[in-house]
């Protein structure tokens, strides 16, 4: 563009470093570097913003220059300084010709405008490179944080599993059947929380995870506890934010184990995506709910836990009784 505007066969984006000059881009020269001691641009750096040499043979600075007296026989030079935002000159955008000439005021102004565009492009590339480095640093820090999080989840999981095991041992050594049952229920709840941390540790979940995949693992781990009842998981993958994993697991644990405790032989857990969260539907073939059943009036710890989690996540709790047997609970969480 500079060559076209100024009507010269040669145009160069020239950068000057310590002891050398090199061309970021050039038209008409065919080389990417020339000696600094014969450089026109070295003199242009001492100018304010712009330097023009109409005829180098008549300029004492250049009349003995090998580029003037020999090949390519340069006569005309005009260069606009390339300046950093701090005002440091680092080179020129220059045009050259082998015949004497001058530039009009409009051409000089255009060359200076193009020089500013060159610097804008260089600054943009520098900013992009610095941004890429910063992004790499942030990603590395995120990876370190995720690794630390997985290590914490691993340690919490081990501690909770230890507590769950202690509760099971205590249940087995207790002669009071009701006390033993409550200890087993408590162990199940602690185990469920432990499995949430195991899920994060094993699956590297950071922000989102599949609700169905997690429900399948949870139900598989409940299998021995709910025998002879069997449980299956259906529905779609339902990607959810990891903050919903803990309440989803606790609610599923309560509903599945409760159905088994009351005589259900089969339980289905259905997972579905919602606009702002997930729905969990648990259906069983047990004896059904009492005629006056109201989840808001239930005083058992399990239903209290469910109601509390539903409120915390701005969800809803619905239930339905089967015509002859069974019950269905539908929970939504946001």
N, C-alpha and C positions, 0 to 999 in steps of 0.2 A: 504493500500500500504506500509506503514511504517512497519507494522507487517510482511508482506510478504518479503520485502527486507532484513530486519534485522533478520528474522527467530525467532521471539519472539511471545509468545502467547498473550502478552498484548501490546497495543499501545493506547496512549491517547493524545488528544489535550487539554492541561491543561491551564486554565486561573487563575491567582492569583489576587484577589482584597484585599481590606483592611479587614483583619481578616478571610479570607476564600479562599479556592481554589475549583474550580468546573471544570467539564469536558464538553467542547463544543461537543466533540465526543469521544467515547471510544470503544475499542474492547478487550474483555477478562476479564473485571472487573465486569460488571453488575451493577455498581453504577455510579451516576453522580456527586458525591461530597464526599470528605474525609477531615478529620481535617487538618488544616494548620500546626499544631505543629508536625505532623508526616510526613510532605510532603518532598519528595526528591527534588521536583521542587523548593521549597523555597530556597534550597541551590544552585540549578542550576542558579537561577537569579543572584547570585553573581559572576558567571563565566563570561568569556568574551563572548563566543558564544556557547560553547559546553561543556557538562560535561558527563563523563562516569565513572561508578562504576562497575568494573568487579565482585567483590564479597563483598557484603555489610557487611558480618560477619567479614571481615578483614579491615573495614574502621571505624575509631573511630567516625565518624559523624553519622553512621547508625547502629553500631553493637548492640545498645540497643533499636533500633526503634521497636515498637510493630508490625509493618508490616514485620519486619525481624525475630524477635524472636517468633512471633505468626503467625496467619493466615493473608495473604496467604503464608507467608514464602518467601518473596522477597529476591533475591540474586543479580540480575543484574539490572542495570539502565543506560540508556543513554538518554540525552535530548538535543535538539537543541533549542536555545532561539527563542521566537517569539518577534520581535522588531518592534515598530512603526517606521514610516519614520523619526521621531525625535530621534530615538535611544533608546527609553524607552522600557525596557523589560516588557512584560505583561503576560508571561507564557512560556510554552514549548510545543514542539512536542516531546514526549518521548516514549521509548519502554522499557518494563520490562520483566524479566523472573524469574522463581523460581529456576533456576540453574545458577551457575557462568558461565560467557562467556565474550567474547570481540567482538567488531566490527572491521572489516577491514577498511582501509582508504577509500575504495570505499563506504562502507556502511555508514560511518560517513558523507562523503560528500553528499550522497544521502539523508540522514536524514536532513541535513542542507538545502538542496535544497527544500525538501518537506516543511520544516518550512517556507521558504520564500514564497512558494505557498500558505500556510495557511494564511499568513499575506496579500498576494495579494487578496485573496478571502474576508477576513475581511474588507480590505480597500475598495474593490469594493462594498460590501454590504453597508458600511457606505456612500460611495459616492452616491449609488442609493437611499438610504434613504434621504440624504440631497437634492438630485435632486427632489425627490417626494415632499418634503416639499417646495422647491422653485417653482415647478410647481403649487402646490396648492396656494402659495402666488400670483403667476402671474395670475392664474385664478380668484382668489378673487379680485385682482386689476382690472382685465379686467371687471369683473362683476360690480364693483363699477363705473368704467369709463362708461360702457354701461348704467348704471342706471342714471348717471349724464347726459349723452348724451340724453337719453329719456326725462329727465326733461327739458333740454334746448329746445329740439324739441317741447315739449308740450307748453312751454312758447312762443316760436317763433310762433307756430301755432296759439295760442290765439291772439297774437298781430296782425298777418297778417289777421286773420279773422275779427278782429275789424276794421282794415283799409279797408278791402273789404266791410264790412257793411257800413262804412262811405261813400265809393264811390257810393254804391247803393242808399243810402239816398240822396246824392247830385244829382245823376242822376234823381231821381224821382221829385226833387224840381226844376229842371232846365227846362225852357220853350223851350230852343233851342234843337230841336230834335237831331241834329248832335252831339252837346256837350254831350247830355244825352247818345247817343249811344257810344261815345268814353269813357265816364265814366264807362259804363257797361262793355265794353271790358277790360278796365284797372282793374275793379273789378274782372273780370273772371281770368285775369292773376295773380293777387295777390292771389286769391282763390286757383289757381292751385299750386302755391308755398307753400301756407299754407297746402294743402293736402299732399304734399311731407313730410313735418314735421309730420303731423298726421300719415302718413303711417309708419314712423320710430317709432313713439311713441307707436302706437297700436300693430304693428307686431313684434317689437323687432328685426328689421332688423339691422344687424351690418356690414356684409361684402357683402352678396349677397341676392337677393330677386327675386321673380317671376315678370317678366315684364308684363305678361298677367294678373296676379292677380291685379297688380297696375292699368293697363289700364282699367280693368273692373270697378274698384272702381271709377276711374276718370270719365269714360263715364257715369256711373250711377249718379254721382253728376252733370254732365252737362245736364242731361235729361230735367230738368225744363227750363233751359236757351235756349235750342235749339228747343223746341216744335214749330210746330207740327212734326218736323224732329225726326226720331228715329235713334239710333246708336247701333251697336252690336260689340262685340269683338270676334275674332276668332284667331286660331293659337295655338302654343305650349307654355308651361309654360315659356320657355326662361329665365333661371336664369341669372341675370346680376349683375355686381358690383353696389353697391348703388350709386356710383358717376354718374351713367347713369340715375338714376330715375328722377332727376330734368330736364335735357334736354328732356328726353322722354316725360315727362308730359307736358312741355311747348309746344313742337312741336305738340303733339296730340291735346292739347287744341286749338292751333291756327288753325289746319287743320279742325277739327270737327266743331268748331264754325263758321269758315269761310264758310264751305260748307253749313251749315244751313242758314247762313245769305244770301247766294246767291240762295236760293230756293230749295236746296236738300231736298228730303223727307226721304231719307234713306242713312245712312253712315255706311260703314263697316271698322273696324280697325283690321288689321291682324298683329299679332306679330310672329316673327320667329327668332330662334337662328342663329347667325353667328359665324364664326370661332373665331373672337375676339370681339364679341359684340352682337348687336341686330339689326333687321330691323323692321321698322314700315311702313306699307302700308295702306293708307287711300283712299278708293274709295267711290264715291258718284254718285247719279243719277240726279244731278242737270243739269242746262242748259249747262254746259261745260265751257271750257276755251276760251278766245278770240283767234282769229287766230294768232295774233302776240305775244302770251304770252311767256315770258322768265323770269323764276324766278330770274335770276341774275340781271335783270333790274327793278324789282319791287321795288318801293320806299316806300310801306306801312310798318308800324312798324312790323306787324306780319311776313312778309316774311324776313325782315331784321333780326329778332330774329332767325328764322329758319336757315338762311344762316350762321349766326354767330355761332350757336350751332353746326351745321354740321362741320364747319371748326375747331372749338375747339376740337372736338372729332374725327378728321381725318376720317370723314364719306363721304357719297355721297348723292346727291339729284337728283332724276329722276322723271319725270312726263310724263303722257300720256293722250291724249284726247280720249274720247269715239267716236265711229263712228257717233252716232247721238246725244248723250248727255253724261253728266257725265265727271268725271276726276279722275285720279289716281295719287297719289304722293307716291313715295317710298323713305324712308329715312333710311340710315344705320349709326350707331354710333359705334365707337370702345371705 
